[in-house]
């Protein structure tokens, strides 16, 4: 009786199948994208630039030490309380109607703060200074920046709702969809200039 040979499996199309599966997974797989902090770096000042003198009451100091602990205005603070403290400072509106260097320091007609004369004069004069240590964890720095940006976002949303009946986030999104709309542009610029994001990062300190 003749010996029967086992039939061979045709593997010629296996490479094509593997290639198609690779393409399928590349197309359908979602990739995690690192999110960052939206901040615009300032341009390099000219050589003859003289930095303006900022009054101490218009500076809100946020210090992050090497143990990732917060010291805000020389007082220990939890991260969860930072946003409320920043809003209180930015929205204080303690100016008396003076004009310094061509910028009005008050009174802020839209501010709802306590108008404490020892705190910021006006949102366009309020500076938040973030000081870090060389061993401060980057995650803590990002969380602090995020809380500060939330403070500005909340103030902008409130003012935008009062003036235009829409949150600033929605207003800005509408403008990004239609940048030729001059009315939307003016509204966005109005809110941005009313509550400008003035956050300063200082050189990290050594231990």
Secondary structure, DSSP 8 states (H G I E B T S, - for coil): -----------TTHHHHHHHHHHHHHHH------------------TT-------GGGEEEEEE-TTS-EEETTEEE-GGGHHHHHHHHHT-----S-EETTEE----SS--S---TTS-S-TTT-EEEEE-BTT--HHHHHHHHHHHHHHHHHHHHHHHHHHHSS-HHHHHHHHHH-TT-HHHHHHHHHHHHHT---EEE---B--
